[in-house]
């Protein structure tokens, strides 16, 4: 593949500055906390963090290089309807704040999987921990690989050199500074991500003659069709798949994922934790808006000559870096800023994952079975951070075989995160569910989610279900120039067959590549939208867990109320009580300055009999004619 351009000195300077600041944050917190030797300080930041840095860290953690590279490409190929996932962000924040956060914070735990032992048994805790470790390592491999694609496309830099450098920097500041370094580095990196997006958007707007031109081009190209209410679950992106399916995916990330929950629990109070969630929602919407606008800019610039169809890039995830070098090459430093944005997204996510992996390993697999001192646990945590960093670098090799990074990442969260969300939901919302029901439900949910997820990977859905939009090569100087409609034609022969798992399938009708007709299972079960993998796992766990618990005596289970969700946990309930108390205080008459008839709290009829009428003219002033008469 031809390299679009190459870095100049200014680009390398910007890129190197981002790396230097990230590493310096780790060194600073290693020095600042040198006198604190507990694993709790290292993994939980001493529970002293405030809402603003935690909110920015939450935003950065899972808005990674996948957002910077893959989301604009998603809008470019399928339209801006992807922006409807913003509704699922709002649902996620409310559910997390009102249901999961109060329970975890009340229990004062360091690992979310510690809850599973308190609620069910140790076997459930260990299985949940192992599933989380597998999920996080797989996801982190994808996140490391994604920015390496950007570097390889923009500069021609060796792909695996970029992969290794990503992992090494992450591992360094995670091992040195712990959670505080991770959080404050995220604060810096989310700013870099926004700056990288804005540099591309602003230059594209100027190049195309204004935002109105970009909107018009997108409208004519069918990229602004938002409201598709087709209930067919086989359709890749509709209003329902993006809002309902997306809500399940993101609740499994924000509600129970250790990397996110660990940040809430590091806040100095539950109020700070809740505020950080809602501030994070603003950050999520901001970055989503930037990614959608970048995708529309990408289409406006290349509406007449699609680089992917023309063979200028070999994967859709390389479209954004191609655009960067195409329109920003005359502005030294700006290409470096964009690649630093992709790299920052990767660093923030990988560092969060490494810190979370170390935390669950110490709290769930080491601490309960050993008698280590806090000092030894702290050093063990640092050693685990180093080990997981190296392991995640190795897993990036697997990510290179998984196709488009956006769908691959969300599929992993759906297949494993969905059943885990169902397990925690059983524990928090269903007091009668016992350990037998929980374990049985988790295993069944995982089997079903793996079945549909792996089946969809082996037998991708036909293009008529994913419905990619038209791409054109009419403006390209190609001997085979012509209009290319992805719904009726396969990608050019020169393109990689593994470039993306969403549009590189050679299925043009119902027959498979081997010439045989697709079975009904392939046309239904395996063709489900990838956003429904999570809900399928969650619902299966809940249904099986409830039924098995009812059949095995779950109704006789005696449970501590602190382990389940309570009405008092709701913010609305607390606000209502405070308003009621305030209104009752306001309605009470102030005591009189002279001979006041004082009432007890409340307005019982007995009080009225003792005090008489509440009118001060009758209750507080005695009518004494002798004192007020004049002598003659």
Secondary structure, DSSP 8 states (H G I E B T S, - for coil): --------HHHHHHHHHHHHHHHHHHHHHHHHTTT---HHHHHHGGG-B-HHHHHHHHHHHHS-HIIIIIIHHHHHHH-GGGGGHHHHHHHHHHHIIIIIHHHHHHHT-SSHHHHHHHHT-HHHHHHHHHHHHHHHHHHHHHHHHHHHHHHHHHH---HHHHHHHHHHHHHHHHHHHHHHHHHHHHHHHHHHHHHHHHHHHHHHHHHHTSHHHHHHHHHHTTTT--------TTSSS-HHIIIIIHHHHHHHHHTT-HHHHHHHHTBSSHHHHHHHHHHHHHHHHHHHHHHHHHHHHHHHHTSSS-TTTTTS-SSGGGHHHHHHHHHSTTSTTHHHHHHHHHHHHHHHHHHHHHHHHHHHIIIIIIGGG----HHHHHHHHHHHHHHHHHHHHHHHHHHTTS--HHHHHHHHIIIIIHHHHHHHHHHHH-TT--HHHHHHHHHHHHHHHHHHHHHHHHS---HHHH----EE-TTS--TT--EE-TTTS---TTS-TTS-TTT----SSSB-TTS-B--HHHHTTTTS-TTHHHHHHHHHHHHHHHHHHHHTTGGG----GGGS--GGG-HHHHHHHHHHHHHHHHHS----TTT-----SS--HHHHHHH----HHHHT----HHHH----
